[in-house]
């Protein structure tokens, strides 16, 4: 992949708001344009998506009728990552020099409750309760904890870190720090995951302005370069939500393939990353994805997390903005939020949660049903 630069970032705070999801997306777009020092008329292509808040391309009625090619993207929790990959591909194909990637959403309260038919499944699958993602995540982390020696204390520490980091993030939804005892003492939802170990569907919007790498200096004094952007669907044998059967032999998750391909595309290794954002739909996801992304061996998370190595000041800061646990998960915006945070960190603009020692590289990972992973590698 040739050089692609991120020269503008914008966000609408996550949480619950009076604005529509579309309006929150427009706020993020205007912020990204201002950050890049350009207007909407300067955008030559746009890719955007939302799961529950409308068709992104209709935002032109608010932003301006410039005739810009605008393609809607829908790919579950990987919608934002897919919009970003599409934007990169447009630049690399020579279709445009300046491209917008955006995502937004506004979900009702309560856990996601999808319709089985929308996922190619029979109604029996929903009637059995297996469409409720909290149950799948509970079963998956139970097995992982048993096989790799992960303690309940480590599971809780992931959430404690998330809410502590979220308390330092002005755009986060959950900004109240919680103790390990409070996390473990919360209502048990799907064993071993308590209430405070799960993220919540929410609202918010994020937008990014990208351009050809050789044009970056026209827009920004501190561009961040997108060295890789990769997406993979589930391979045979992976254990995924919304899959009504399992192969006799287990295979790797889509995250393993996506992360490996992203590092190969960037010409970098996992141990060269200065900070990381991974999908933390619940505490167990962060733990499992650490190994799936090649950041550590299975089981090594126990010592890493207990020693504080994934804290902002640790050896490998993870989910520095509070992740999904503190921010919630508006599906269309969630993956782009990770990139937004990484750009802030690489610019040195993350304020109270800034990773020390001038980080120069970052990795992001987002995972969505029914088994889609998108990964990026960024650097200054």
Helices and strands as residue ranges (DSSP letters): E 4-15, H 21-36, G 40-42, E 45-49, G 56-59, H 60-63, E 69-72, G 76-78, H 79-92, E 98-106, G 116-119, H 123-127, H 133-148, H 152-166, H 180-184, E 188-190, E 193-194, G 195-197, E 203-212, G 213-218, E 224-233, H 254-266, G 270-272, E 275-277, H 283-292, H 301-306, E 317-318, H 323-327, H 331-347, G 351-353, E 361-368, E 372-379
